[in-house]
């Protein structure tokens, strides 16, 4: 008996590795050589190719395909129908199977619905890619990226709130967690209260207030 859940319509090929507590829903296909961590959720119609690595506690929403060359770290959210590619200049007549480019999605990142990530880039820890954005270059930790091509429009907290109104010392405060953030150097934001590789305290892992209720902060 497996230690993960697989819907009867899904396929997990022999040679794929799936972690404990992961749930794989309708019409998914996890291919030989794929490695999926613990406590992940694969929504309807998700495809994970061989050679793809997915960390723990990753949420993959409906209609997402992860192609060879994609590496997803822990705690990532992949929104519905977002796209990650693996060849910059594809041609049907030219076989580039040995030239797949790596795309790295770092811990805690969010990719919004229908966003496109052009291959060969790194998405920084806890960055936030807005719905429909097209990312063509590396993204810093905590950066909010919007548009086509995507451009940075600010900083997002670990809890997914736009950071604004820094104090005279340049410190931003997340309205939900009260964690503090500051640029360690130009364009490099760090959290002052929780290491980027550390898990959240248990009391901060469940949202209890609607997003709109924080807008006045």
N, C-alpha and C positions, 0 to 999 in steps of 0.2 A: 504493500500500500504506500502510495507516494505521500510526502509531507507537504504537498501544495495542492490547490484546487484547480482543476481543468474542466471547463464545460465540455459536454459530450460532442459539440460541434467543432472544438478546437483541436489542433494537431501540435504535438510536441515530438519532434523527431528523436530517434535514438541518437545519443551523442550530444544532445543539448543538456545543459545543467540549469536546474531551476531551484531556487532556494526555498527554505521552509516558510510557510505562511503566505506565499505568493498566490494570487488569484488570476487565472487566465480565462477570459470570458469568450463570448460567442465568436466563432469564425476566425480565431487567431491562428497564427502559424509561427511556431518557434523552431528554427531550423538547426540542423546538426552543427555543432561548434559554437552555438550561441551560449552565453553565460549570463543568467539573470539571478540577481541576489534575493535576499529575504524580504518578505512583507511588501512585495511589489504588487501593483494592480495593472493588468493589461485589459483595457476596455475592448469593445467590440471591434473586430476587423483590424487587429494589430499584427504586423509582420516583423519578426526579428531575424535578420540574416545570420548565417554562420560568421563567426569572428567578431560579432558585436558583444560588448561587455556592458551590462547594466548593473549598477550598484544596488544597495539596500534601500527600501522604502521609496521607490520610484513610482510615480503615478503617470501612466501612459494612457491618454484618453483615446476615444474612438478614431479609427482611420489614420493611424500613424504607422509609417514604415521606417524601421531602423536598418540601414544598409551597412554592409561590411565597411569598416573604417571608423564607425561611430563608437565612441566611448562615453558612457553616461555614468557619472559618479552618484553618490548617495543623495537621497532627498530631493531629487530633481522632479519637476512637474512639466510634462509635455502635453500641451493643450490639443484639443480636437483638430485633426487634419493638418497639424503642422508638418513641415517637410524638411528633411535633412538629406542632402545629396552626398555623393562620394567621388564624383569626377567633375572637374571644372569645365572641360570641353568635350562632352560626350558626342560620339558619332556612332550610329548603328553599324557602319561598315568597318570601324576601327576597334579592335579588341584591346581594351585598357584594363583588363582584370588584374594585372600585376601592378597597376598604378593608382589604386584607390587611395584617396587622400584622407588623412585622419581629421576627424572633427571631435573635439573634446568639450563636453558639457560638464562644467565643474559643479561641485557640491552645492545643492540648494537653489540652483538656477531655475527660472521659470521661462518657458517658451509659450507665448500666447497662441490662441486659435488661429490657424491659417498662416502663421508666420513661416518664412522660408529661411533656412540657414544654409548659405553656400558653403561647400566643403572646404576643409583646410584651415578652419578658424577655431579659436578657443573662446568659449563663453565663460566668463569669470564667475566666481562663487557668488551666489545670491543675486546675480544680475536678473533683470526683468525685461524680456523681449515682448513688446506689445503686440496685440492681435494684428495680423496682416503685415507686420514689419518684414523687411528683407535685409538680412544681416550678411555683409560681404567682408567684414574684417573682425579682428579680435575685439572682444568686449571686456572692459574692466570689471572687477568685482563690484557688486552693488549698483552697476549702471542701469539706468532706465533708457531703453532704446526704442525709438518710434520711427515709423515712416519707411519710405523706399527711395533711395537706400537708407537703412536705419542710421539715425544719428542720436547721440546721447542728449537726453533732455533733462537730466537730473540724476539724483541718487535715490535708490529704494532701500528701505530697511529690510532686515531679515524677515520681518512679518509682512512685507509687501505694502508698505506705506511710503509715499513720496516724502522725502526729508527736505524740510524747508525751515527758514527763519533760524539760521545758526546764531548762537550767542557770540559775544565779542571775542571769545577764544576759538571760534570756528567750530563749536560743538553742536551737532544736530541731535535731537531727541525723538525717538520713535513714539508716536502717540499711543500705541497699543502696549508695547513691552516696556517702554521707558528706557530701553537700551540707548546708550550714547554712541555717536559716530563722529569721526573727525578725519580729515585728510592728513595722512602721515607725510605725504609729499604731494605735489601737484598731480591731480588725476588718480590718486591712490587712496581710496577710502578704507578705513578700518573701524571695526567695532571695538569700543573701549571696555565693554562689559562681558563679552562672550567671544572666545576664540572662534575663528571661522571654521575650524575643524572639530569643534566641540558640539555635542548635542545640546539642544535646548533644555532648560530645566523643565521637569514634567508639568509644572503649573502653567507654563507658557505654550503648551503644545495644542491647546484647544481654544479656538476662537469663540467668543461669546457676544461680540458686539459687531453690528453691521458696518461695512466699510464706510458708507455715507455718514455714519455717526461720528467718524473721526475727522471729517473734512474741515471742521471749524477749528481744529487744533493747530 
